[in-house]
């Protein structure tokens, strides 16, 4: 599949995911199982949402090949960060210290992974 096809598919999947997440949270009560299902819907939706902007940023900044793989890795890490923040907020354990530590961990992970590419 071409890069353009992947990006169009991601936009379609993001729209579908946000619609599914909105309708699921609207029609179901917020019990424990439904919260886990919402998180399971949230991660791939965020992944598909973050991929086109990450690809555009990487295309502008670095034009050395493997742009789609780098953008997919960055969008997966960003989606995981946001999903973990939402989960910590659900259990009322999110504070500034947790957020900054997690953000630093994800930035260091990305720096180490991108350093291995060279």
C-alpha positions, 0 to 999 in steps of 0.5 A: 500500500502506498503512503498516500493510501495509508494516510487516507486510511488513517484519517478514515479510521480516526473518524470512525474511531472517534465516532465509535468512542463518542457513541459508546460513551454516550450510550453506556454507563461508566462502570469498570468494564466500559471504562476499559473498553473505552481505553481500548477504543481510545488507543487505536483512535489516537494512533490513527489521529496522530499518524498524519501530523507526525508523518507531515512533521517528519517529512519536513524535518527529516527526508532520509527514508523510513519516514512512515515507520518513524511517524508510526512509532512516534504516534504510537508513543504519543497515543500510549502517553495520552491513553495512560494519562486518561487511565490515571485520571480515571483512577484519580492518580494523575498529577503533575509529577506523574505526567512530567515523569511519563513525558520524560520517559517517552521522550527518552524512549524516542531519543534512544530509538531514533539514535539506534536508527543512525 
